[in-house]
Amino acid sequence: MTQASFDATAARTRCQRYRRRILDMSQRVSALHIGGAFSCTEIVDCIYNALMRNPGLSSPDTFLMSKGHGCMIQYVVLEALGVLTKADLDAYCTPHGRLGVHPDYGNPGIEASTGSLGHGLPMVVGMALAERGKRRDGMIYTVLSDGETQEGSTWEAVLMASSLKLSNIVAFIDNNDFQSLGRTSETHPSLYPLAAKFDAFGWETAEIDGHDPAAIYRAVSTRKGDRPLMVVARTTKGKGVSYMENAPIWHYRSPNKDEYAQAIRELETQA
């Protein structure tokens, strides 16, 4: 299902460009979920540009952003693929725009309205079961936040996916250790170790550096494939901009002009 090879250097260049695009958008709106978008940038890039076949409106595969508050990165990737337009993104969160702070079903490339955390994986299970029922080979990809693993509906879906042997599910947890304004490992320490929980529920699991494009690709391309896959990706909230990294205030805030200029300078050094 995956590409035979993956250019990690090109992926890093794309991710730098995506983060800059989000920063540019941040100068036209009062607030956006920039920290959570930056933490899963490399994951979403790999899904669209290496894992999904023919990414775009005609792909046989599906991507659902379960952590809906991270949709800025999905929007900019869809713009790069030509699914969304520059005008769509420039009108983000404006009265005349169609892109909101969370994904809305009906917009191009958006498979479900998400953002009520814990609802994404149950929908993914339904989609995967429907693919099997229709005798199609579509893969269902999703990205969850670690915070939404606190929801019981997530674990009901985890149980069902393995019980139904839905091997056409590839899920990532954006494990940035933050839920809004606090560390998840401090508010819910029993969640950890996360991978062991999914392994106990019958999933194939992998743990990786979620900012390493090659590791993300390798975790999926080398899977056994007889069970649903959960990739627990260690990430940093606000990754790429020093003053945003692991700073809870950047869960939902736009940088001012000085902060924007510093962020752009830092990203340029990473290109």
GUSETI-170634 format. One record per residue (C-alpha): residue number from 0; residue in one letter; chain; x, y, z. Coordinates in nm, 2 decimals, padded with zeros to 4 digits. Example, Ala and Ser with C-alpha at 12.3 -4.5 7.8 and 13.67 -1.06 7.14 Angstrom:
2
node nr: 0 rest: A kette: A x: 01.23 y: -00.45 z: 00.78
node nr: 1 rest: S kette: A x: 01.37 y: -00.11 z: 00.71
This chain:
271
node nr: 0 rest: M kette: A x: 00.00 y: 00.00 z: 00.00
node nr: 1 rest: T kette: A x: 00.29 y: 00.24 z: 00.07
node nr: 2 rest: Q kette: A x: 00.53 y: 00.39 z: -00.18
node nr: 3 rest: A kette: A x: 00.85 y: 00.19 z: -00.24
node nr: 4 rest: S kette: A x: 01.07 y: 00.48 z: -00.12
node nr: 5 rest: F kette: A x: 01.03 y: 00.80 z: 00.08
node nr: 6 rest: D kette: A x: 01.24 y: 01.11 z: 00.05
node nr: 7 rest: A kette: A x: 01.28 y: 01.23 z: 00.41
node nr: 8 rest: T kette: A x: 01.48 y: 01.54 z: 00.31
node nr: 9 rest: A kette: A x: 01.19 y: 01.65 z: 00.08
node nr: 10 rest: A kette: A x: 00.95 y: 01.59 z: 00.37
node nr: 11 rest: R kette: A x: 01.14 y: 01.82 z: 00.60
node nr: 12 rest: T kette: A x: 01.14 y: 02.09 z: 00.34
node nr: 13 rest: R kette: A x: 00.76 y: 02.05 z: 00.30
node nr: 14 rest: C kette: A x: 00.71 y: 02.06 z: 00.68
node nr: 15 rest: Q kette: A x: 00.91 y: 02.38 z: 00.71
node nr: 16 rest: R kette: A x: 00.69 y: 02.53 z: 00.43
node nr: 17 rest: Y kette: A x: 00.37 y: 02.42 z: 00.60
node nr: 18 rest: R kette: A x: 00.47 y: 02.57 z: 00.93
node nr: 19 rest: R kette: A x: 00.55 y: 02.90 z: 00.76
node nr: 20 rest: R kette: A x: 00.21 y: 02.90 z: 00.59
node nr: 21 rest: I kette: A x: 00.03 y: 02.85 z: 00.92
node nr: 22 rest: L kette: A x: 00.23 y: 03.13 z: 01.07
node nr: 23 rest: D kette: A x: 00.13 y: 03.36 z: 00.78
node nr: 24 rest: M kette: A x: -00.24 y: 03.27 z: 00.83
node nr: 25 rest: S kette: A x: -00.20 y: 03.34 z: 01.20
node nr: 26 rest: Q kette: A x: -00.15 y: 03.71 z: 01.12
node nr: 27 rest: R kette: A x: -00.50 y: 03.74 z: 00.99
node nr: 28 rest: V kette: A x: -00.69 y: 03.58 z: 01.27
node nr: 29 rest: S kette: A x: -00.69 y: 03.64 z: 01.64
node nr: 30 rest: A kette: A x: -00.63 y: 03.29 z: 01.75
node nr: 31 rest: L kette: A x: -00.57 y: 02.94 z: 01.61
node nr: 32 rest: H kette: A x: -00.45 y: 02.60 z: 01.74
node nr: 33 rest: I kette: A x: -00.09 y: 02.65 z: 01.63
node nr: 34 rest: G kette: A x: 00.08 y: 02.43 z: 01.90
node nr: 35 rest: G kette: A x: -00.12 y: 02.12 z: 01.82
node nr: 36 rest: A kette: A x: -00.08 y: 02.17 z: 01.44
node nr: 37 rest: F kette: A x: 00.30 y: 02.20 z: 01.47
node nr: 38 rest: S kette: A x: 00.32 y: 01.88 z: 01.68
node nr: 39 rest: C kette: A x: 00.17 y: 01.66 z: 01.41
node nr: 40 rest: T kette: A x: 00.31 y: 01.83 z: 01.10
node nr: 41 rest: E kette: A x: 00.54 y: 01.55 z: 01.00
node nr: 42 rest: I kette: A x: 00.28 y: 01.28 z: 01.06
node nr: 43 rest: V kette: A x: 00.01 y: 01.44 z: 00.85
node nr: 44 rest: D kette: A x: 00.27 y: 01.52 z: 00.57
node nr: 45 rest: C kette: A x: 00.37 y: 01.15 z: 00.56
node nr: 46 rest: I kette: A x: 00.01 y: 01.03 z: 00.55
node nr: 47 rest: Y kette: A x: -00.07 y: 01.24 z: 00.25
node nr: 48 rest: N kette: A x: 00.26 y: 01.24 z: 00.07
node nr: 49 rest: A kette: A x: 00.38 y: 00.89 z: 00.13
node nr: 50 rest: L kette: A x: 00.11 y: 00.66 z: 00.26
node nr: 51 rest: M kette: A x: -00.22 y: 00.75 z: 00.08
node nr: 52 rest: R kette: A x: -00.25 y: 00.64 z: -00.28
node nr: 53 rest: N kette: A x: -00.33 y: 00.93 z: -00.52
node nr: 54 rest: P kette: A x: -00.39 y: 01.17 z: -00.23
node nr: 55 rest: G kette: A x: -00.67 y: 01.41 z: -00.31
node nr: 56 rest: L kette: A x: -01.03 y: 01.39 z: -00.39
node nr: 57 rest: S kette: A x: -01.00 y: 01.06 z: -00.59
node nr: 58 rest: S kette: A x: -00.79 y: 00.86 z: -00.34
node nr: 59 rest: P kette: A x: -00.91 y: 00.51 z: -00.25
node nr: 60 rest: D kette: A x: -00.78 y: 00.58 z: 00.10
node nr: 61 rest: T kette: A x: -00.92 y: 00.80 z: 00.37
node nr: 62 rest: F kette: A x: -00.77 y: 01.04 z: 00.62
node nr: 63 rest: L kette: A x: -00.97 y: 01.16 z: 00.92
node nr: 64 rest: M kette: A x: -00.82 y: 01.41 z: 01.16
node nr: 65 rest: S kette: A x: -00.95 y: 01.29 z: 01.49
node nr: 66 rest: K kette: A x: -00.78 y: 01.57 z: 01.68
node nr: 67 rest: G kette: A x: -00.98 y: 01.83 z: 01.50
node nr: 68 rest: H kette: A x: -00.82 y: 02.12 z: 01.67
node nr: 69 rest: G kette: A x: -00.50 y: 02.04 z: 01.47
node nr: 70 rest: C kette: A x: -00.67 y: 02.09 z: 01.14
node nr: 71 rest: M kette: A x: -00.45 y: 02.38 z: 01.03
node nr: 72 rest: I kette: A x: -00.19 y: 02.14 z: 00.92
node nr: 73 rest: Q kette: A x: -00.45 y: 01.94 z: 00.73
node nr: 74 rest: Y kette: A x: -00.57 y: 02.26 z: 00.56
node nr: 75 rest: V kette: A x: -00.22 y: 02.36 z: 00.44
node nr: 76 rest: V kette: A x: -00.14 y: 02.01 z: 00.31
node nr: 77 rest: L kette: A x: -00.47 y: 02.00 z: 00.12
node nr: 78 rest: E kette: A x: -00.39 y: 02.34 z: -00.02
node nr: 79 rest: A kette: A x: -00.05 y: 02.21 z: -00.14
node nr: 80 rest: L kette: A x: -00.23 y: 01.92 z: -00.31
node nr: 81 rest: G kette: A x: -00.47 y: 02.15 z: -00.48
node nr: 82 rest: V kette: A x: -00.77 y: 02.02 z: -00.30
node nr: 83 rest: L kette: A x: -00.83 y: 02.35 z: -00.11
node nr: 84 rest: T kette: A x: -00.75 y: 02.69 z: -00.26
node nr: 85 rest: K kette: A x: -00.54 y: 02.98 z: -00.15
node nr: 86 rest: A kette: A x: -00.86 y: 03.18 z: -00.12
node nr: 87 rest: D kette: A x: -01.01 y: 02.91 z: 00.11
node nr: 88 rest: L kette: A x: -00.71 y: 02.94 z: 00.35
node nr: 89 rest: D kette: A x: -00.69 y: 03.32 z: 00.33
node nr: 90 rest: A kette: A x: -01.05 y: 03.33 z: 00.44
node nr: 91 rest: Y kette: A x: -01.00 y: 03.09 z: 00.73
node nr: 92 rest: C kette: A x: -01.22 y: 03.17 z: 01.03
node nr: 93 rest: T kette: A x: -01.38 y: 03.47 z: 00.86
node nr: 94 rest: P kette: A x: -01.75 y: 03.53 z: 00.81
node nr: 95 rest: H kette: A x: -01.73 y: 03.47 z: 00.43
node nr: 96 rest: G kette: A x: -01.49 y: 03.17 z: 00.46
node nr: 97 rest: R kette: A x: -01.58 y: 02.81 z: 00.47
node nr: 98 rest: L kette: A x: -01.29 y: 02.68 z: 00.68
node nr: 99 rest: G kette: A x: -01.35 y: 02.69 z: 01.05
node nr: 100 rest: V kette: A x: -01.13 y: 02.63 z: 01.36
node nr: 101 rest: H kette: A x: -01.23 y: 02.26 z: 01.34
node nr: 102 rest: P kette: A x: -01.28 y: 02.05 z: 01.02
node nr: 103 rest: D kette: A x: -01.64 y: 02.05 z: 00.88
node nr: 104 rest: Y kette: A x: -01.77 y: 01.77 z: 00.68
node nr: 105 rest: G kette: A x: -01.86 y: 01.88 z: 00.33
node nr: 106 rest: N kette: A x: -01.55 y: 02.09 z: 00.27
node nr: 107 rest: P kette: A x: -01.32 y: 01.94 z: 00.00
node nr: 108 rest: G kette: A x: -01.09 y: 01.67 z: 00.15
node nr: 109 rest: I kette: A x: -01.27 y: 01.67 z: 00.49
node nr: 110 rest: E kette: A x: -01.42 y: 01.33 z: 00.56
node nr: 111 rest: A kette: A x: -01.59 y: 01.41 z: 00.89
node nr: 112 rest: S kette: A x: -01.66 y: 01.69 z: 01.13
node nr: 113 rest: T kette: A x: -01.42 y: 01.64 z: 01.43
node nr: 114 rest: G kette: A x: -01.30 y: 01.80 z: 01.74
node nr: 115 rest: S kette: A x: -01.53 y: 01.66 z: 02.00
node nr: 116 rest: L kette: A x: -01.24 y: 01.45 z: 02.11
node nr: 117 rest: G kette: A x: -01.30 y: 01.07 z: 02.13
node nr: 118 rest: H kette: A x: -01.53 y: 01.06 z: 01.84
node nr: 119 rest: G kette: A x: -01.28 y: 01.02 z: 01.56
node nr: 120 rest: L kette: A x: -01.16 y: 00.66 z: 01.62
node nr: 121 rest: P kette: A x: -01.52 y: 00.52 z: 01.64
node nr: 122 rest: M kette: A x: -01.59 y: 00.68 z: 01.30
node nr: 123 rest: V kette: A x: -01.27 y: 00.53 z: 01.16
node nr: 124 rest: V kette: A x: -01.38 y: 00.19 z: 01.28
node nr: 125 rest: G kette: A x: -01.71 y: 00.23 z: 01.09
node nr: 126 rest: M kette: A x: -01.53 y: 00.35 z: 00.78
node nr: 127 rest: A kette: A x: -01.29 y: 00.05 z: 00.79
node nr: 128 rest: L kette: A x: -01.57 y: -00.19 z: 00.84
node nr: 129 rest: A kette: A x: -01.76 y: -00.04 z: 00.55
node nr: 130 rest: E kette: A x: -01.46 y: -00.08 z: 00.32
node nr: 131 rest: R kette: A x: -01.45 y: -00.45 z: 00.41
node nr: 132 rest: G kette: A x: -01.82 y: -00.49 z: 00.35
node nr: 133 rest: K kette: A x: -01.79 y: -00.33 z: 00.01
node nr: 134 rest: R kette: A x: -01.49 y: -00.56 z: -00.07
node nr: 135 rest: R kette: A x: -01.26 y: -00.26 z: -00.13
node nr: 136 rest: D kette: A x: -00.90 y: -00.22 z: -00.03
node nr: 137 rest: G kette: A x: -00.91 y: 00.14 z: 00.10
node nr: 138 rest: M kette: A x: -00.69 y: 00.22 z: 00.40
node nr: 139 rest: I kette: A x: -00.82 y: 00.45 z: 00.68
node nr: 140 rest: Y kette: A x: -00.56 y: 00.68 z: 00.83
node nr: 141 rest: T kette: A x: -00.62 y: 00.89 z: 01.14
node nr: 142 rest: V kette: A x: -00.44 y: 01.11 z: 01.39
node nr: 143 rest: L kette: A x: -00.55 y: 01.12 z: 01.75
node nr: 144 rest: S kette: A x: -00.43 y: 01.34 z: 02.03
node nr: 145 rest: D kette: A x: -00.30 y: 01.18 z: 02.35
node nr: 146 rest: G kette: A x: -00.55 y: 01.39 z: 02.54
node nr: 147 rest: E kette: A x: -00.84 y: 01.22 z: 02.37
node nr: 148 rest: T kette: A x: -00.73 y: 00.88 z: 02.49
node nr: 149 rest: Q kette: A x: -00.89 y: 00.99 z: 02.82
node nr: 150 rest: E kette: A x: -01.23 y: 00.93 z: 02.65
node nr: 151 rest: G kette: A x: -01.41 y: 00.60 z: 02.69
node nr: 152 rest: S kette: A x: -01.54 y: 00.61 z: 02.34
node nr: 153 rest: T kette: A x: -01.18 y: 00.59 z: 02.21
node nr: 154 rest: W kette: A x: -01.12 y: 00.27 z: 02.41
node nr: 155 rest: E kette: A x: -01.45 y: 00.11 z: 02.29
node nr: 156 rest: A kette: A x: -01.33 y: 00.17 z: 01.93
node nr: 157 rest: V kette: A x: -00.99 y: 00.03 z: 02.01
node nr: 158 rest: L kette: A x: -01.16 y: -00.29 z: 02.14
node nr: 159 rest: M kette: A x: -01.39 y: -00.32 z: 01.84
node nr: 160 rest: A kette: A x: -01.12 y: -00.26 z: 01.58
node nr: 161 rest: S kette: A x: -00.91 y: -00.55 z: 01.70
node nr: 162 rest: S kette: A x: -01.21 y: -00.77 z: 01.77
node nr: 163 rest: L kette: A x: -01.32 y: -00.72 z: 01.41
node nr: 164 rest: K kette: A x: -00.96 y: -00.76 z: 01.29
node nr: 165 rest: L kette: A x: -00.97 y: -00.43 z: 01.10
node nr: 166 rest: S kette: A x: -00.62 y: -00.44 z: 00.96
node nr: 167 rest: N kette: A x: -00.71 y: -00.16 z: 00.72
node nr: 168 rest: I kette: A x: -00.68 y: 00.10 z: 01.00
node nr: 169 rest: V kette: A x: -00.35 y: 00.29 z: 01.06
node nr: 170 rest: A kette: A x: -00.37 y: 00.53 z: 01.35
node nr: 171 rest: F kette: A x: -00.12 y: 00.77 z: 01.50
node nr: 172 rest: I kette: A x: -00.13 y: 00.92 z: 01.84
node nr: 173 rest: D kette: A x: 00.03 y: 01.27 z: 01.85
node nr: 174 rest: N kette: A x: 00.18 y: 01.21 z: 02.19
node nr: 175 rest: N kette: A x: 00.29 y: 01.56 z: 02.28
node nr: 176 rest: D kette: A x: 00.21 y: 01.51 z: 02.64
node nr: 177 rest: F kette: A x: -00.02 y: 01.81 z: 02.66
node nr: 178 rest: Q kette: A x: -00.40 y: 01.85 z: 02.69
node nr: 179 rest: S kette: A x: -00.48 y: 02.22 z: 02.64
node nr: 180 rest: L kette: A x: -00.31 y: 02.38 z: 02.94
node nr: 181 rest: G kette: A x: -00.15 y: 02.09 z: 03.13
node nr: 182 rest: R kette: A x: 00.06 y: 01.78 z: 03.08
node nr: 183 rest: T kette: A x: -00.13 y: 01.47 z: 03.02
node nr: 184 rest: S kette: A x: 00.12 y: 01.25 z: 03.20
node nr: 185 rest: E kette: A x: 00.05 y: 01.46 z: 03.51
node nr: 186 rest: T kette: A x: -00.33 y: 01.47 z: 03.49
node nr: 187 rest: H kette: A x: -00.37 y: 01.11 z: 03.38
node nr: 188 rest: P kette: A x: -00.05 y: 00.92 z: 03.46
node nr: 189 rest: S kette: A x: -00.22 y: 00.58 z: 03.43
node nr: 190 rest: L kette: A x: -00.25 y: 00.63 z: 03.06
node nr: 191 rest: Y kette: A x: 00.12 y: 00.54 z: 03.03
node nr: 192 rest: P kette: A x: 00.29 y: 00.35 z: 02.88
node nr: 193 rest: L kette: A x: 00.05 y: 00.41 z: 02.60
node nr: 194 rest: A kette: A x: 00.17 y: 00.15 z: 02.35
node nr: 195 rest: A kette: A x: 00.13 y: -00.13 z: 02.60
node nr: 196 rest: K kette: A x: -00.24 y: -00.04 z: 02.63
node nr: 197 rest: F kette: A x: -00.30 y: -00.08 z: 02.26
node nr: 198 rest: D kette: A x: -00.09 y: -00.40 z: 02.25
node nr: 199 rest: A kette: A x: -00.30 y: -00.55 z: 02.53
node nr: 200 rest: F kette: A x: -00.61 y: -00.47 z: 02.32
node nr: 201 rest: G kette: A x: -00.48 y: -00.67 z: 02.03
node nr: 202 rest: W kette: A x: -00.33 y: -00.39 z: 01.81
node nr: 203 rest: E kette: A x: 00.00 y: -00.40 z: 01.63
node nr: 204 rest: T kette: A x: 00.20 y: -00.11 z: 01.79
node nr: 205 rest: A kette: A x: 00.51 y: 00.10 z: 01.72
node nr: 206 rest: E kette: A x: 00.67 y: 00.38 z: 01.91
node nr: 207 rest: I kette: A x: 00.87 y: 00.65 z: 01.72
node nr: 208 rest: D kette: A x: 01.00 y: 01.00 z: 01.71
node nr: 209 rest: G kette: A x: 00.70 y: 01.18 z: 01.56
node nr: 210 rest: H kette: A x: 00.92 y: 01.45 z: 01.40
node nr: 211 rest: D kette: A x: 01.14 y: 01.20 z: 01.21
node nr: 212 rest: P kette: A x: 00.98 y: 01.16 z: 00.86
node nr: 213 rest: A kette: A x: 01.18 y: 00.84 z: 00.79
node nr: 214 rest: A kette: A x: 01.07 y: 00.68 z: 01.12
node nr: 215 rest: I kette: A x: 00.71 y: 00.76 z: 01.05
node nr: 216 rest: Y kette: A x: 00.72 y: 00.61 z: 00.71
node nr: 217 rest: R kette: A x: 00.91 y: 00.30 z: 00.83
node nr: 218 rest: A kette: A x: 00.67 y: 00.23 z: 01.12
node nr: 219 rest: V kette: A x: 00.39 y: 00.18 z: 00.86
node nr: 220 rest: S kette: A x: 00.58 y: 00.03 z: 00.57
node nr: 221 rest: T kette: A x: 00.73 y: -00.24 z: 00.78
node nr: 222 rest: R kette: A x: 00.41 y: -00.34 z: 00.97
node nr: 223 rest: K kette: A x: 00.30 y: -00.70 z: 00.97
node nr: 224 rest: G kette: A x: -00.04 y: -00.59 z: 00.86
node nr: 225 rest: D kette: A x: -00.27 y: -00.85 z: 01.01
node nr: 226 rest: R kette: A x: -00.41 y: -00.62 z: 01.28
node nr: 227 rest: P kette: A x: -00.50 y: -00.25 z: 01.31
node nr: 228 rest: L kette: A x: -00.18 y: -00.05 z: 01.37
node nr: 229 rest: M kette: A x: -00.13 y: 00.22 z: 01.64
node nr: 230 rest: V kette: A x: 00.18 y: 00.43 z: 01.60
node nr: 231 rest: V kette: A x: 00.26 y: 00.62 z: 01.93
node nr: 232 rest: A kette: A x: 00.45 y: 00.92 z: 01.81
node nr: 233 rest: R kette: A x: 00.66 y: 01.12 z: 02.06
node nr: 234 rest: T kette: A x: 00.61 y: 01.48 z: 01.96
node nr: 235 rest: T kette: A x: 00.67 y: 01.84 z: 02.09
node nr: 236 rest: K kette: A x: 00.38 y: 02.08 z: 02.11
node nr: 237 rest: G kette: A x: 00.47 y: 02.39 z: 01.91
node nr: 238 rest: K kette: A x: 00.76 y: 02.21 z: 01.74
node nr: 239 rest: G kette: A x: 00.99 y: 02.43 z: 01.53
node nr: 240 rest: V kette: A x: 00.96 y: 02.76 z: 01.71
node nr: 241 rest: S kette: A x: 01.16 y: 02.78 z: 02.03
node nr: 242 rest: Y kette: A x: 00.93 y: 03.00 z: 02.24
node nr: 243 rest: M kette: A x: 00.62 y: 02.79 z: 02.14
node nr: 244 rest: E kette: A x: 00.77 y: 02.45 z: 02.22
node nr: 245 rest: N kette: A x: 00.60 y: 02.29 z: 02.53
node nr: 246 rest: A kette: A x: 00.45 y: 02.63 z: 02.62
node nr: 247 rest: P kette: A x: 00.08 y: 02.57 z: 02.71
node nr: 248 rest: I kette: A x: -00.02 y: 02.92 z: 02.60
node nr: 249 rest: W kette: A x: 00.04 y: 02.83 z: 02.24
node nr: 250 rest: H kette: A x: -00.24 y: 02.58 z: 02.25
node nr: 251 rest: Y kette: A x: -00.47 y: 02.85 z: 02.11
node nr: 252 rest: R kette: A x: -00.30 y: 03.18 z: 02.03
node nr: 253 rest: S kette: A x: -00.17 y: 03.38 z: 01.74
node nr: 254 rest: P kette: A x: 00.18 y: 03.54 z: 01.76
node nr: 255 rest: N kette: A x: 00.21 y: 03.92 z: 01.75
node nr: 256 rest: K kette: A x: 00.43 y: 04.08 z: 01.48
node nr: 257 rest: D kette: A x: 00.75 y: 04.05 z: 01.68
node nr: 258 rest: E kette: A x: 00.68 y: 03.69 z: 01.77
node nr: 259 rest: Y kette: A x: 00.59 y: 03.61 z: 01.41
node nr: 260 rest: A kette: A x: 00.92 y: 03.76 z: 01.28
node nr: 261 rest: Q kette: A x: 01.12 y: 03.55 z: 01.53
node nr: 262 rest: A kette: A x: 00.93 y: 03.24 z: 01.43
node nr: 263 rest: I kette: A x: 01.00 y: 03.30 z: 01.06
node nr: 264 rest: R kette: A x: 01.37 y: 03.35 z: 01.13
node nr: 265 rest: E kette: A x: 01.39 y: 03.03 z: 01.33
node nr: 266 rest: L kette: A x: 01.21 y: 02.83 z: 01.06
node nr: 267 rest: E kette: A x: 01.45 y: 02.97 z: 00.79
node nr: 268 rest: T kette: A x: 01.75 y: 02.83 z: 00.98
node nr: 269 rest: Q kette: A x: 01.59 y: 02.49 z: 00.97
node nr: 270 rest: A kette: A x: 01.54 y: 02.48 z: 00.60
